[in-house]
Amino acid sequence: MPKKGGKTASKAGEGDAAAKRSKTEPASIPSPFNFESPDSLFESLISPIAPKDFFHDYWEQKPLLIQRSDPSLAAYYQSLFQFADLKQLCGRGVFYGRDVNFCRCVDGKKKVLNKDGKVNYNQLKKDFDQKRATIQFHQPQRFKDELWRIQEKLECFFGSLVGSNVYITPQESQGLPPHYDDVEVFILQLEGEKRWRLYKPTVPLAREYSLEPEDRIGNPTHEFTLKVYKAKYTRSIQIW
């Protein structure tokens, strides 16, 4: 689950209050993950790949795509966060910059289309439909208990902070240009599907978030469509 450095912004006072509001209703669908321990949670997250194989063959080396045909898993993924949750959360008070970013890729560059202050859901939905831009919701585990449960176990497993973001992108649109992340990323497709292209890294191991010009990265090394009930791990040295 991604936590991008340098992506937070806040307004003193009013922003802090919004972040501490009550959570949305927890998922009522039984979890396919094993929450008995941090080890068991991670093992069930990347199943059928064994953790020892994952760290030997993939971790900080190459991406991994996990495909499962399990309707119950798809239903669980969809319960973690849905577009409809945005309406409820906007009603509680969320703000551009700290909670929500609105952006799209224009001529190979990221263009931020944020407005000022508090997010109005009706305006956000209108902009989403008309401007065809991506909605990025920061740290949804503040409001979704099931996401918090997953991240708490992952933090114990890795011994480090784990953050999350939700990305909602319209059809035939691209929210971000090719870039490196400065973290290891686990991606779960919760609704719909998304076409991905991964590229050969231009540096051995990226330690900072960085955009890469398209004329520098060459042809994709991997192309695939991520659908509901599929998961992907991408290393920090991968361009995507």
Summary of the structure (lengths in Angstrom):
residues: 240
radius of gyration: 17.7
end to end distance: 14.8
largest distance: 47.4
contacts: 686
relative contact order: 0.20
helix: 31%
strand: 23%
